[in-house]
Amino acid sequence: MAHLGATISHLAPGEVDLTMPFAAHLTQQHGFFHAGATTSLADSAAGYAALSLFPAGTGVLSTEFKFNLLNPGRGRALVARGRVIKPGRTLTVCRADVFGLDEAGEVHVATGLVSLICLAGITD
């Protein structure tokens, strides 16, 4: 997350928002946020949302994800909103939505579904 410049902008049980400011090294050939940066941000938001409900002393890893890119990623920043849909002892399912932020408001850039596993004895 340090390379992406991402920071936590919202944190609550089962909910995490990560904000990533625009930076040239995060773009593709047309100047939009690269899909890799966009999905990395979303995957991390979902992972932290899941982790917020896991027991102390555990870690989190994604086991599967699927994203649809809906619009080009543009604006002064992207915000990824990770939300737990179904918590579980072993697997947790989360939704992750990414929005481009600019003066006009928000544009929905991507949406995805992420499955995550709770790992005992590993801390993040």
Secondary structure, DSSP 8 states (H G I E B T S, - for coil): -TTTT-EEEEEETTEEEEEEE--GGGB-TTSSB-HHHHHHHHHHHHHHHHHTTS-TTEEEEEEEEEEEE-S-B-SSEEEEEEEEEE--SSEEEEEEEEEEEETTEEEEEEEEEEEEEEEET---
